[in-house]
């Protein structure tokens, strides 16, 4: 009898192990929402013909995981076993979506007006909560749409880390420029150059500002246009916007894009030279000139405005 009991017990253990490690052959999703308790979650799973043994259910209670469940969507793969599903719920392995902030992107192309307004209402932000330029280009992960506010907050925090670091490491000749000026110049560099020439073009911008010259940057002018169809025309250069650097001297009133770390540091550490002009030769290469006559020759050689 003793051996029979041991045999039955052993068989039960083997069957139990087989049961929790056997693939469920079900491919589906399920959602843990605000207010859901363990009982409701197990009911959702049982509706999908997934049944947890009481011993596993007990682990959630003993560890108090039932009080700190991760809200969001969970994916069930047909190769998952009960133990795999247990781990997903226990460790909160929810399905995450990717949110990409591209280099040179605009805030209004990334976040809804509602998300931006919510952020501005909850954070004491300077400059009337002008967020253009303050979002760090990167890949962020989120689950629910409501988490986009957290993504915005995180991206701004990360951008400020780079901006503050570049500010501390800026060259001494930029002591008369503000932190916002650095960000504005960085946003222009993001639009006007590739990584290989940013420090050089940064130097051109500072040289023109020093000489009280118009910046004459297409990118800033385009940013200020209400209806831009992709083709900058001569009439656009007479637009009254303060971002039109063909009409107004100095920097535009704010950033025109969300610049990368490379651009921010290039704005804080410009290359020192005498160039005042540049014209595109190809996508990532420019011809630089120290005087207007040479610039006109370069323009004639490489491009002409239609």
Buried (B, 14 or more C-beta within 10 A) or exposed (E): EEEEEEEEEEEEEEEEEEEBEEEBEBEBEBBBEEEBEBEEBBEBBEEEEBEBEEEBBEEBEEEEBBEEBBBBBBEBBEEBBBBBBBEBBBEBBBEEBEBEBBBBBBBEEBBEEEBBEBBBEEEEBEEEBBBBBBBBBBEBEBBBEEBBBEBBBBBBEBBBEBBEBBBEEBEEEBEEBEBBBBBBBBBBBBBBBBBEBBBBBBBBBBBBBEEEBEBBBBBBBBBBBEEBEEEBEEEBBEBEBBBBBBBBEBBBBBBBBBBBBBBBBBBBBBBEEEBBBBBBEEEEEBBBBEEEEBBEEBBEEBEEEE
